Amino acid sequence: MIDYKHLNHLPKHLLDYVIDQNYDQYSYIDHAVWRYVMRQNIDFLPKVTHSSYISGLKKTGITIDSIPNMYGMNRILKDIGWAAVAVDGFIPPSAFMEFQSYKVLVIAEDIRSVEHIGYTPAPDIIHESAGHAPIIADEEYSDYLKLFGEIGSKAFSSLLDYEIYEAVRFLSIIKEDSKTSIETIKEAEVKIDVLTKKNTIFSEMTKIRNLHWWTVEYGLIGDLHNPKIYGAGLLSSIEESKYCLSDKVKKMPYSILAANQSFDITEPQPQLFVTPDFKYLNYVLREFSKDMAFNKGGVCGLEKACDYKGISTCVLDSGLQISGNFLNFISKNNDVVFVKTEGETAISYKNKEISGQGVNYHSHGYSCPIGLIHGFKNILSLCSDLELEERGVLIGNFCDLQFVKGVNIKGKIINIIKDDLGNILIIQFSDCLVKYNNEVLFEPSWGIFDLSIGNKIVSVYPGFADQNSFKREKYEPKYKTHKKVYDHKTKKLDKMYRDIRFMRDLKTLSKKEIDNINDIFNVLKNNYKNEWLLVLELLELCINFNLNKLLVLDIKKHLIKLKENTKIQEKLIDDGLRLLK
């Protein structure tokens, strides 16, 4: 069962994405895949990675021989202020970012197959734990990831963004499944291509994802002409690590322009961006965020909220937060005059819903004017009691409030809601008429009118101010990852992997175990003619225990034959042999 103790700081909706790791599901073949990749990593990466990578492996408790156990990782990650959760493949970018903002590393539970040992488009535990986790031990980079999560989780996405996400998730699932036909894969790739070409106007989330891709996933650091690797996508794939440093890949100085550079997860990247250091990543991200709706607010922010077609929150300079589906707004001289939501709406203060101002009360939408009122130097929340009394803003009084931007409110004040310091947040009117020029915005017959106090909108972002205000539907992905199902033959192969793994940990081998090695080799030659990874492990075992030289020679000959028969595995076999030398 999932242990939520280390996740107590997370909002409940994020827990929908968390699954049990189910460590016993990993086969001995899976552990061998992990070991092969990690041995290659440890051999090659120290020469080409940022200095924090190798030390980070130790700090995060990641070993060579076994797939990491999430519970063990969390005990260690706690010391550097992070936690980890298992998820099912790709999750929506907004959720991924939000996890990151809480310093929680999202790790895909599955591991790539032997067929995709060099590279997989699907997120897997090699990519997430061996790629992402070690680098977060670096304090500056850790700060960058947290900041990225905080900013990225406030980025507006589009319906097209979600369609692309689902299409990419589907492609990553079927490409990892060896049973998928080439035709099905081609159809999925064409669909992504069509959707991507439609995406001509980038949303905030698209741009944020681009920045994430070119830094967290595929980032280079240091000297432009001799950079080091820190991106997890590169760290988890030796082939890509080697390829990315070649002259075939263009190296460009990292800048805010990377936000407009798209990427293709199915192909090696034709260019990569190089940051001088981790501090510079923070600088670029902060510069980019200045133009985002959550920082700009105003007309720009509300336009994004209206296009979003989902629950958004606008924040007034008084601190009030209006969360709902924004339908439209009125503006004058680029200043917001009036806002309107449809459907369930909640009004909050300091991320907590104001009593009596939730979705049950505002079940059919909400509207209110924004701005200064004639006769007042400040917004009402900043006015003294004396000033309010002089202007007749008292419970029981009939008021006529003329806003500077043209809205007029006439009605009887029946209640004034204040914060703990006595500042006015909301004024409630009965018998209320609200007009803008000659346009009626609210009629007395509609009931109580709630005036949220604020001069301007300082921030707009997707989602709720109070996470408990709205009922949420549990997240269910459209496509679920295909779990490995071993047939009888593969189960027999897995048992042989188990036997070799067991023998590798022994100090000496008995005659029975040596006979078993010979038997395994004969079975592999006769019944598993494309199996190369276990043959490599068999050879390693023979060399380590100084077994019969003729057997060693036979195994080597068999591997050479496999290279000739399965050209696609040639480099993988060569890399494995190189480590044995």
C-alpha positions as a printed Julia matrix, in Angstrom:
581×3 Matrix{Float64}:
   0.0     0.0     0.0
   1.04    3.6    -0.63
   2.67    5.28    2.35
   1.42    8.87    2.32
   3.44   10.03    5.35
   6.01   11.8     3.2
   3.23   13.36    1.11
   1.27   15.11    3.84
   2.2    18.5     2.38
   0.6    17.7    -0.99
  -2.91   18.85   -1.96
  -5.32   15.93   -2.24
  -5.85   16.21   -5.99
  -2.2    15.37   -6.67
  -2.55   12.1    -4.81
  -4.84   10.92   -7.65
  -1.73   10.47   -9.79
   0.23    8.48   -7.2
   0.36    4.68   -7.49
   1.99    1.89   -5.55
   5.39    1.02   -6.94
   4.66   -2.7    -6.47
   8.34   -3.57   -6.35
   7.72   -7.31   -6.7
   6.43   -6.77  -10.24
   9.96   -6.2   -11.56
  11.35   -9.31  -13.18
  14.97  -10.42  -13.11
  15.08   -9.33  -16.75
  14.03   -5.85  -15.62
  16.82   -5.72  -13.03
  19.3    -6.81  -15.7
  18.13   -3.98  -17.96
  18.64   -1.51  -15.1
  22.1    -2.93  -14.37
  23.22   -2.8   -18.01
  22.16    0.83  -18.41
  23.64    1.9   -15.07
  26.97    0.16  -15.75
  27.18    2.01  -19.05
  26.24    5.26  -17.3
  28.84    4.92  -14.56
  31.49    4.07  -17.13
  30.79    6.89  -19.58
  28.95    9.72  -17.85
  31.57   10.92  -15.33
  33.63   12.16  -18.28
  30.82   14.2   -19.82
  28.37   15.17  -17.06
  28.1    18.02  -14.63
  30.19   17.3   -11.55
  27.14   16.86   -9.32
  25.85   13.77  -11.15
  28.05   11.02   -9.72
  28.02   12.45   -6.19
  24.24   12.82   -6.57
  23.87    9.1    -7.28
  25.35    8.36   -3.86
  23.31   11.06   -2.12
  20.05    9.73   -3.55
  20.81    6.08   -2.75
  20.78    4.85   -6.36
  22.86    1.72   -6.95
  24.02   -0.14  -10.04
  22.67   -3.6    -9.42
  19.0    -3.11   -8.54
  16.03   -1.01   -9.54
  15.56    1.55   -6.75
  12.85    0.97   -4.18
  10.77    4.13   -3.79
  10.45    3.75   -0.07
  14.19    3.48    0.33
  14.72    6.45   -1.96
  12.35    8.58    0.08
  14.24    7.91    3.29
  17.36    9.28    1.6
  15.72   12.08   -0.43
  14.26   13.46    2.8
  17.78   14.58    3.78
  17.97   16.89    0.76
  14.42   18.19    1.16
  12.79   16.14   -1.6
  10.43   13.2    -1.91
   9.47   10.83   -4.73
   6.24    9.24   -5.95
   5.48    6.53   -8.48
   3.11    7.33  -11.36
   1.78    5.58  -14.45
   3.83    6.95  -17.33
   3.27   10.51  -18.52
   1.03   12.72  -16.39
  -0.41   16.1   -17.48
   2.27   18.82  -17.52
   0.35   20.99  -15.06
   0.31   18.17  -12.48
   3.96   17.35  -13.14
   4.89   20.99  -12.51
   2.79   21.17   -9.36
   4.51   18.09   -7.91
   7.81   19.79   -8.63
   6.72   22.95   -6.82
   6.29   20.84   -3.68
   9.76   19.31   -4.22
   8.35   15.93   -5.16
  10.05   13.95   -7.91
   7.64   12.13  -10.2
   8.95    8.68  -11.2
   7.32    6.47  -13.81
   6.88    3.01  -12.3
   7.64    0.96  -15.42
  11.05    0.13  -16.83
  11.95   -0.11  -20.5
  12.19   -3.48  -22.21
  15.38   -5.11  -23.47
  14.25   -4.16  -26.99
  14.37   -0.46  -26.01
  17.3    -0.63  -23.62
  19.22    2.11  -25.47
  16.33    4.57  -25.69
  12.6     4.67  -25.05
  10.18    7.52  -25.74
   8.19    6.46  -22.68
   9.11    7.81  -19.26
  10.51    4.99  -17.13
  12.22    4.48  -13.81
  15.67    4.65  -15.42
  14.93    8.06  -16.89
  13.23    9.45  -13.8
  15.39    8.08  -10.99
  18.82    7.69  -12.59
  18.32   10.8   -14.76
  16.5    13.33  -12.57
  17.24   12.3    -9.0
  21.05   12.64   -8.87
  21.09   16.21  -10.18
  18.55   17.47   -7.63
  21.16   16.89   -4.95
  22.8    20.06   -6.29
  21.33   22.91   -4.24
  21.23   25.49   -7.06
  19.6    23.04   -9.45
  17.16   21.94   -6.76
  16.1    25.57   -6.33
  15.62   25.84  -10.09
  13.36   22.79  -10.22
  11.21   24.08   -7.37
  10.93   27.51   -8.98
  10.07   25.87  -12.3
   7.29   23.95  -10.62
   5.89   27.06   -8.96
   5.86   29.01  -12.22
   4.91   26.13  -14.51
   1.9    25.12  -12.4
   0.46   28.61  -13.0
   0.8    28.41  -16.79
  -2.32   28.46  -18.93
  -2.73   25.6   -21.35
  -5.08   25.1   -24.28
  -7.37   22.32  -25.4
  -4.86   21.57  -28.15
  -2.13   21.2   -25.52
  -4.14   18.45  -23.86
  -4.81   16.71  -27.17
  -1.08   16.71  -27.9
  -0.33   15.4   -24.4
  -2.77   12.49  -24.83
  -1.38   11.71  -28.3
   2.22   11.72  -27.02
   1.26    9.57  -24.03
  -0.44    7.08  -26.35
   2.56    6.94  -28.69
   5.0     6.4   -25.81
   2.85    3.51  -24.55
   2.49    1.67  -27.85
   6.13    2.17  -28.91
   7.3     0.5   -25.72
   4.95   -2.44  -26.37
   6.69   -4.94  -28.69
   3.3    -6.29  -29.83
   2.32   -2.99  -31.45
   2.23   -3.05  -35.24
   4.31   -0.64  -37.32
   1.1     0.66  -38.88
  -0.36    1.6   -35.49
   2.81    3.43  -34.54
   2.85    5.29  -37.85
  -0.76    6.37  -37.38
   0.03    7.67  -33.89
   3.07    9.57  -35.16
   1.05   11.13  -37.98
  -1.59   12.25  -35.48
   1.05   13.99  -33.34
   2.5    15.63  -36.43
  -0.94   16.94  -37.47
  -1.69   18.27  -33.98
   1.75   19.86  -33.66
   1.34   21.7   -36.99
  -1.99   23.09  -35.72
  -0.21   24.5   -32.68
   0.89   27.74  -34.32
   0.09   30.01  -31.36
   1.95   28.71  -28.33
   0.16   28.73  -24.99
   1.99   29.54  -21.77
   2.16   25.81  -21.0
   3.65   25.01  -24.41
   6.37   27.58  -23.89
   7.02   26.39  -20.33
   7.23   22.78  -21.57
   9.74   23.89  -24.19
  11.91   25.53  -21.52
  11.6    22.41  -19.38
  12.59   20.17  -22.27
  15.67   22.2   -23.24
  16.89   22.4   -19.64
  15.62   19.71  -17.26
  15.37   17.02  -19.94
  17.94   17.92  -22.6
  20.12   20.59  -21.04
  23.86   21.14  -21.44
  25.97   23.31  -19.14
  29.31   25.11  -19.19
  31.41   26.05  -22.2
  29.48   26.32  -25.48
  32.24   24.46  -27.33
  32.84   21.81  -24.67
  29.65   21.5   -22.6
  28.69   18.97  -19.95
  25.4    17.09  -19.65
  22.82   17.66  -16.9
  19.47   16.95  -18.66
  17.77   13.75  -17.49
  16.73   12.68  -20.99
  20.4    12.63  -22.0
  21.63   11.11  -18.73
  19.26    8.16  -19.05
  20.29    7.27  -22.6
  23.94    6.54  -23.35
  23.29    6.65  -27.07
  21.83   10.12  -26.85
  24.55   11.22  -24.42
  27.22   10.29  -26.93
  25.32   11.64  -29.91
  24.47   14.99  -28.32
  28.14   15.89  -27.78
  29.06   15.21  -31.41
  29.3    17.83  -34.13
  26.03   16.51  -35.58
  24.13   18.41  -32.88
  24.18   22.21  -32.99
  25.0    23.86  -29.64
  23.27   27.17  -28.92
  23.53   29.59  -25.97
  20.53   29.13  -23.71
  18.14   32.08  -23.63
  14.49   32.94  -23.32
  14.17   32.19  -27.07
  14.23   28.47  -26.2
  10.59   28.89  -25.14
   9.64   29.08  -28.81
  11.71   26.08  -29.91
   9.55   22.96  -30.34
  10.82   19.4   -29.96
  10.06   15.89  -31.18
  10.27   13.13  -28.56
  10.57   10.42  -31.22
  13.75   11.76  -32.82
  17.26   12.78  -31.66
  17.34   16.53  -31.14
  19.06   18.52  -33.94
  20.09   21.28  -31.53
  20.64   21.7   -27.81
  20.99   24.72  -25.53
  23.94   25.39  -23.24
  23.57   27.35  -20.01
  26.72   28.79  -18.39
  25.54   27.65  -14.93
  22.44   26.71  -12.95
  21.94   30.27  -11.65
  21.41   31.44  -15.21
  18.52   28.97  -15.57
  16.74   30.77  -12.75
  17.37   34.15  -14.38
  15.91   33.09  -17.75
  12.89   31.49  -16.09
  12.12   34.59  -14.03
  12.46   36.79  -17.12
  10.09   34.53  -19.03
   7.55   34.54  -16.19
   7.27   38.34  -16.24
   4.99   38.05  -19.29
   2.84   35.28  -17.84
  -0.72   35.96  -16.73
  -0.05   35.21  -13.08
   2.47   38.07  -13.04
   0.77   40.51  -15.42
  -2.87   40.08  -14.43
  -5.12   42.7   -16.04
  -6.65   42.42  -19.48
  -3.93   40.08  -20.73
  -4.54   37.64  -17.89
  -8.32   37.66  -18.23
  -8.09   37.05  -21.97
  -6.14   33.86  -21.23
  -8.64   32.87  -18.53
 -11.59   33.3   -20.89
  -9.84   31.27  -23.61
  -8.91   28.56  -21.09
 -12.51   27.29  -20.68
 -11.76   25.94  -17.24
 -11.6    27.07  -13.63
  -9.21   30.01  -13.22
  -8.46   32.45  -10.46
  -8.06   36.21  -10.69
  -6.45   38.02   -7.78
  -7.39   41.6    -6.85
  -4.93   44.05   -5.29
  -6.94   43.76   -2.09
  -5.93   40.1    -1.87
  -9.36   38.76   -2.83
  -9.34   35.75   -5.17
 -12.21   34.98   -7.54
 -12.16   31.37   -8.8
 -14.51   30.29  -11.57
 -14.97   29.8   -15.28
 -14.43   33.31  -16.65
 -17.0    34.06  -19.35
 -16.13   37.62  -20.34
 -15.08   41.01  -19.03
 -15.33   44.72  -19.81
 -12.23   46.84  -20.25
 -11.52   50.52  -20.89
  -8.16   51.97  -21.89
  -6.61   48.54  -21.17
  -7.99   48.55  -17.62
 -10.44   45.91  -16.42
 -13.82   47.46  -15.59
 -16.01   44.43  -14.9
 -15.55   40.64  -14.68
 -18.08   37.84  -15.1
 -17.93   34.08  -14.51
 -20.41   31.34  -15.36
 -21.26   28.32  -13.27
 -19.84   27.54   -9.85
 -17.63   30.29   -8.45
 -15.87   30.79   -5.11
 -14.35   33.89   -3.52
 -11.32   33.38   -1.3
  -8.81   35.35    0.72
  -5.28   34.09    1.34
  -6.19   30.83   -0.44
  -9.08   30.12    1.92
 -12.69   30.35    0.84
 -14.62   33.15    2.57
 -17.5    31.8     4.6
 -20.74   32.03    2.64
 -18.93   32.84   -0.62
 -18.5    29.33   -2.03
 -19.92   27.4    -4.98
 -23.25   26.7    -3.29
 -23.89   30.43   -2.94
 -22.39   31.43   -6.3
 -23.72   28.38   -8.14
 -24.73   30.2   -11.33
 -21.81   32.54  -11.77
 -20.54   35.78  -10.34
 -19.82   39.31  -11.53
 -18.44   42.53  -10.1
 -16.85   45.85  -11.1
 -13.16   46.55  -10.54
 -11.6    49.93   -9.79
 -11.61   53.1    -7.71
 -14.79   54.89   -6.66
 -15.29   58.65   -7.02
 -14.81   60.42   -3.72
 -12.31   57.85   -2.36
  -8.55   58.17   -2.62
  -8.0    54.43   -2.15
  -9.87   51.18   -2.62
 -12.45   50.72    0.15
 -10.36   48.1     1.95
  -7.7    50.74    2.66
 -10.12   53.47    3.81
 -10.42   54.43    7.45
 -13.67   53.87    9.33
 -14.11   57.64    9.51
 -13.79   58.02    5.73
 -16.25   55.2     5.13
 -18.72   56.73    7.6
 -18.41   60.14    5.98
 -19.2    58.59    2.58
 -22.15   56.64    3.94
 -20.64   53.17    3.5
 -22.49   51.7     6.46
 -24.82   48.73    6.94
 -28.4    49.82    6.45
 -27.55   52.8     4.23
 -28.67   53.17    0.65
 -25.54   53.94   -1.41
 -24.86   55.31   -4.84
 -21.3    54.38   -5.79
 -19.89   55.78   -9.04
 -16.74   54.0   -10.23
 -14.08   56.05  -11.99
 -14.15   53.65  -14.95
 -17.88   54.14  -15.52
 -19.72   51.5   -13.49
 -22.52   52.68  -11.18
 -23.88   50.73   -8.19
 -27.13   51.72   -6.44
 -28.39   49.62   -3.57
 -28.85   49.08    0.14
 -25.84   47.81    2.11
 -26.95   44.75    4.11
 -23.57   43.32    5.15
 -19.87   44.14    5.12
 -17.35   41.27    5.22
 -13.95   42.17    6.66
 -10.62   40.43    7.2
  -8.99   39.86   10.6
  -7.52   43.37   10.54
 -10.85   45.0     9.88
 -10.25   45.75    6.19
 -13.31   45.51    3.94
 -13.29   42.54    1.55
 -16.88   42.32    0.31
 -19.93   44.61    0.53
 -23.31   42.95    0.06
 -26.24   44.92   -1.43
 -29.97   44.29   -1.7
 -32.28   46.04   -4.19
 -29.17   46.6    -6.28
 -28.83   48.0    -9.78
 -25.43   47.84  -11.49
 -24.93   49.68  -14.8
 -22.05   50.45  -17.12
 -22.98   53.49  -19.17
 -26.47   52.43  -20.33
 -25.83   48.68  -20.07
 -27.5    46.88  -17.15
 -25.07   44.43  -15.52
 -27.14   43.45  -12.48
 -30.84   43.94  -11.66
 -32.52   44.12   -8.21
 -34.67   41.07   -9.0
 -31.57   38.89   -9.29
 -31.07   38.9    -5.52
 -28.07   39.88   -3.41
 -25.16   41.62   -5.13
 -21.68   40.93   -3.7
 -19.1    43.62   -4.43
 -15.52   42.29   -4.2
 -13.26   45.18   -3.26
 -10.29   45.84   -5.52
  -8.81   48.45   -7.81
  -7.11   46.15  -10.3
  -6.41   42.52  -11.13
  -2.8    41.76  -10.27
  -2.7    38.07  -11.15
  -4.59   35.44  -13.14
  -3.77   31.74  -13.18
  -5.48   28.4   -13.93
  -6.97   26.45  -11.05
  -8.47   27.23   -7.65
  -7.41   29.54   -4.87
  -8.8    27.18   -2.23
  -8.24   23.56   -3.26
 -11.31   22.52   -1.27
 -13.76   24.89   -2.96
 -14.7    22.71   -5.91
 -15.55   19.06   -6.31
 -12.94   17.29   -8.36
 -13.26   14.34  -10.66
 -10.59   11.74  -10.02
  -7.96   11.81  -12.77
  -8.22    8.87  -15.12
  -5.82    8.75  -18.08
  -7.37    8.08  -21.47
  -4.71    5.42  -22.13
  -3.0     3.27  -19.5
   0.48    1.81  -19.86
   0.7    -1.74  -21.14
   2.12   -3.94  -18.41
   4.54   -6.67  -19.47
   2.94  -10.09  -19.73
   5.47  -12.91  -19.98
   4.64  -16.09  -21.84
   5.92  -19.47  -20.69
   9.13  -19.16  -22.7
   9.95  -15.71  -21.3
   9.24  -16.9   -17.76
  11.83  -19.66  -18.26
  14.26  -17.01  -19.52
  13.57  -14.86  -16.45
  14.39  -17.84  -14.21
  17.76  -18.12  -15.94
  18.38  -14.42  -15.31
  17.55  -15.09  -11.66
  20.05  -17.96  -11.45
  22.86  -15.87  -12.95
  22.05  -12.96  -10.63
  22.19  -15.3    -7.63
  25.53  -16.78   -8.69
  27.05  -13.34   -9.25
  26.7   -12.62   -5.54
  28.49  -15.81   -4.46
  32.14  -15.94   -3.4
  32.77  -19.28   -5.09
  30.83  -21.52   -7.46
  30.08  -25.18   -6.8
  30.16  -27.86   -9.5
  26.36  -27.8    -9.55
  26.37  -24.07  -10.29
  29.04  -24.41  -12.98
  27.0   -27.18  -14.61
  23.99  -24.86  -14.48
  25.99  -22.17  -16.34
  26.74  -24.65  -19.11
  23.1   -25.72  -19.24
  21.91  -22.11  -19.45
  24.32  -21.35  -22.26
  23.12  -24.36  -24.25
  19.49  -23.43  -23.74
  20.17  -19.86  -24.89
  21.99  -21.04  -28.01
  19.24  -23.44  -29.01
  16.02  -21.79  -27.83
  16.71  -18.04  -27.44
  18.65  -17.22  -30.56
  18.28  -13.43  -30.28
  18.95  -13.18  -26.54
  22.13  -11.15  -25.99
  21.84   -9.49  -22.58
  21.84  -12.72  -20.55
  24.68  -14.06  -22.7
  26.68  -10.98  -21.71
  25.9   -11.58  -18.04
  26.91  -15.22  -18.51
  30.23  -14.18  -20.01
  30.84  -11.7   -17.2
  30.21  -14.43  -14.64
  32.63  -16.8   -16.34
  35.35  -14.17  -16.49
  34.87  -13.04  -12.89
  35.1   -16.6   -11.57
  37.9   -17.57  -13.99
  35.94  -20.47  -15.43
  36.87  -22.76  -18.32
  38.58  -20.7   -21.02
  36.99  -22.82  -23.74
  33.54  -21.93  -22.39
  34.49  -18.24  -22.31
  35.66  -18.51  -25.91
  32.42  -20.24  -26.98
  30.31  -17.54  -25.36
  32.34  -14.82  -27.08
  31.91  -16.56  -30.44
  28.18  -16.77  -29.83
  28.02  -13.04  -29.1
  29.9   -12.27  -32.31
  27.37  -14.4   -34.17
  24.52  -12.52  -32.46
  26.05   -9.23  -33.59
  26.05  -10.44  -37.18
  22.49  -11.77  -37.02
  20.99   -8.83  -35.11
  22.71   -5.74  -36.42
  20.42   -3.53  -34.39
  22.0    -4.89  -31.18
  25.58   -4.73  -32.44
  26.54   -1.57  -30.58
  24.81   -2.68  -27.39
  26.79   -5.92  -27.4
  30.05   -4.1   -28.16
  29.44   -1.68  -25.28
  28.76   -4.59  -22.96
  31.92   -6.42  -24.05
  33.99   -3.28  -23.59
  33.12   -3.14  -19.9
  34.15   -6.78  -19.43
  37.63   -5.97  -20.67
